[in-house]
Amino acid sequence: MSESEIEKYAKGLGERIRACANAVGNGEELSRRTGIPRSTLESYLTGDSEPKASRLVAIALAAQASVGWLATGEGDMTQPQLGHSEDQDDSYAYIPLYDARVSQGHGAWNDGVKILTKLAFTKYSLRRKGLNPAELAAVRVDGDSNEPILSDGDTVMVDLSRNVLQGEAFYVIRIDDLLYAKRLQREFDGSIMVISANPAYKMITVPQDRLESLQIIGRVVWAGGWMI
């Protein structure tokens, strides 16, 4: 594909994403429904960046549009089967996106928090990862402590059944009534290291005799792409 063809494709894709935004009301509403940061959507609209396949699917589902049309511009925009109810559509599992951001405080992590929307994942993809849709939830990330892996406003999906430390990985945790997405690592003395991906943030050690102050909500399994 020539440079001019690439530019033409990027422009066309941006226009189709804008059509999806218009279909749901505006860009802010599309951001809310998909969990994609508003600034990231703007970069798609201008052609400065191109969405991953998972985000194309999220945009199409939010606007009840054809994924094929959104990706290529071929065919019709509308895709009626994407508007089927959850009971009618056996291909997808719908994961709740809570209006709770990690780094915000809550009595229980989702106590009184409303569901903004539901994110659609194929049951096949979840099954391949050994995930039970009933044990999954999505939240958004606050701050830059995990740049470049997780950015402010990113959406992460958490497996709530994995609420004990089982190997080094990213977990959503609660310390002093605040939620965080951090990498956890168990040390030989039984303590746990709480690690930020951004080197500007210092590691925190939770000693063995204070582990009750650290609650593991679940393991992060997806953030715009699988993490397991």
C-alpha positions, 0 to 999 in steps of 0.5 A, spaced: 500 500 500 502 506 497 503 512 502 497 516 499 493 509 499 495 509 507 493 516 508 486 515 504 485 509 508 486 513 515 482 518 513 476 514 511 477 510 518 476 516 522 470 518 518 467 512 519 469 512 527 466 519 527 459 516 524 459 511 529 460 517 534 454 521 531 450 514 531 451 514 539 450 522 540 457 524 540 464 522 541 464 523 549 458 518 549 462 513 544 468 514 549 463 512 555 460 506 552 467 503 549 471 505 555 476 508 550 479 515 552 476 521 549 483 523 547 485 516 544 478 517 540 480 524 537 487 521 535 483 515 531 479 521 528 485 525 525 488 519 523 494 520 528 493 513 530 490 507 528 485 502 533 487 495 535 482 490 532 479 489 539 477 497 539 474 497 532 470 491 535 468 495 541 466 501 537 462 497 532 458 494 538 457 501 541 454 504 535 451 497 532 455 498 526 458 492 522 465 491 524 467 489 517 464 496 514 468 500 520 474 496 518 474 496 511 469 501 509 465 496 505 458 494 505 453 497 509 454 501 516 448 497 520 449 490 522 442 489 525 444 482 529 449 486 533 443 489 536 440 483 539 439 482 546 444 478 550 439 472 551 439 472 543 446 472 542 450 466 544 456 468 541 458 474 546 459 475 553 457 482 556 462 484 561 460 490 566 464 496 566 463 500 572 464 507 574 469 506 578 477 508 577 482 505 580 486 510 585 479 511 587 476 509 594 470 505 596 467 501 602 467 495 597 470 496 591 464 496 587 459 498 592 454 503 590 457 504 583 453 504 577 455 500 571 456 505 565 455 500 559 457 492 558 463 490 553 462 485 549 467 479 548 466 473 544 465 467 549 470 463 545 476 468 546 474 468 554 473 460 554 480 459 551 483 463 556 479 459 562 475 465 564 468 465 567 464 471 564 460 471 571 467 472 574 469 478 570 468 486 571 471 492 567 474 498 571 478 504 568 485 506 570 487 513 573 494 516 573 500 515 570 504 510 575 503 504 570 505 508 563 507 505 558 503 499 559 497 502 562 495 509 561 490 514 564 483 512 562 485 506 560 480 500 561 482 494 564 478 487 565 479 484 572 478 476 573 475 477 580 476 469 582 483 470 582 483 474 588 490 471 591 497 472 589 498 466 584 505 468 581 507 475 578 502 479 575 498 485 574 492 485 580 487 490 582 488 491 589 486 495 595 490 499 600 487 503 605 480 504 602 484 506 595 484 501 589 490 501 585 492 497 579 499 494 580 504 488 579 505 484 585 511 480 587 512 475 593 518 475 596 522 469 600 520 472 607 513 472 605 512 480 604 509 482 597 512 488 593 507 492 590 510 495 583 509 500 578 511 500 571 513 507 571 520 507 574 518 514 577 514 511 582 518 507 588 516 500 589 512 499 596 513 493 600 508 490 604 511 486 610 508 479 612 505 481 618 501 487 615 498 483 609 491 484 612 492 491 609 492 489 602 486 486 599 487 483 592 480 484 588 482 480 582 487 479 577 488 484 570 487 479 564 485 484 559 487 492 557 486 493 550 489 486 549 490 480 553 495 480 559 495 472 560 
